[in-house]
């Protein structure tokens, strides 16, 4: 299948003038986590063929997107690649693409893969942001999730990253595990902010069909968190992290605003090793929480506005610049099996098979599995679904296209779900809980069945555009 031709910009009124982003999917893992439904295979023997195919795919698009200012290496497990492989990948992409001098270059890593040698090479190759799949800071929870690493390896990885000079770290965490209490989760967050990461992503545990956890749920072997428990986890997480200088800028994402405190020696209490007293590992960065702070249920406040004046509001947040492109409808190119791309109202995606991906490119064909050309109404709905997952919300001009929008907006404001600031409607903390349903309130009653179906499907599809 040949590369997808772009639509004229005039057909897509929502095209962002920002520079595009590049995503590369590394579809290899040593083992699959119990909850993961992203495409990957536990077979590293195909890595050389995949690397060769990847460079061929890049060649199809080298004149299509122009200058990139973000590059995200995700997976799978990019940190599984050995040093010659990651060097080959990075150098090959630079042969085909041009990157802005201030490009944000993110690499996803498992804590147990990181060594001082690896993080130094990452820096030498231009990586300036590490995203670590920490998931939990409790060994028993890591074992339940099927993670390969333990808490000690998390500490070692973060020490190595900071020692190498990385100043932009992101931690992934998961909450809502069976039997997990809000106090358990609070302890994880307390430990996480001890690292003083620039960015934190907090995800609700999901039970996707076909995953080991999904099958256990069907068999009744695990009991998921209730809706009320999920609500409490979410609201507590939002307020807890905002109180500690993190901006809740998208449903699952928090960007640090405040500078690290200079008057504290950060420590992380580790589980005992072979009995005895717990050991304490010091970190080379500073904590920004009070170690003796007690859990406070009163932090959960449904109606509180996000727009209270923060002392640190004049500081630039440590956003994930790349992920914001997905939410802002900025063009992006995805390379690798299963990767998605978007440009000028067209979305296309690659075959989710390493073997077929390599075979197609070896025969001189692109590995595109399918594409969709979005109508203006579908684009509008996507802007709604994407925008109402973020703190920035959507422009009132977009809502004005729907008859009765003012009454709808008034009702949602009255219910404490939306706020209006600077000609934009944005979700409140409580609105974030219902973000997938808010856009449906602004659907034109005269829409056709195809657009309505697309809108309903979008609520399930949009989160996966971040791969």
CORVEN-V227642 format. One line per field, one symbol per residue. phi: phi as a letter, one per 40 degrees, with the letter a starting at -180 (. if undefined). Layout:
# CORVEN-V227642
phi=???
This chain:
# CORVEN-V227642
phi=.cdccccddccbcbccccccbbbbcccbacacccbcbccabcacccddcccccccccdccbcbcbgccbaabbbafbdcccccccccccccccccbbbbcdbdcbbbcacdcccbdcccccdccchcbabbbccgabbdccccccgcccbcccccccccccccchcbbbbbcbbbgcdgccccdcdcccdcccdcfccabbbbccbbcdgcdcccccccgcbbcccdccdccdcccddcdcccbgbccbadbbbbccccccbbbccbbcbccbgggcccbbcbcbbcbbccccccbdcccbccccccccccbccccccccccccccccgcdabbbhdgcbbaafgbbbacdcacccdccccccgbccccaabbcccccccccdccccccbccgbcccccccbdgcccccdcccccgbbbbafgbbbccdccdcbcccdcccbcccccccccccccccddccddcccg
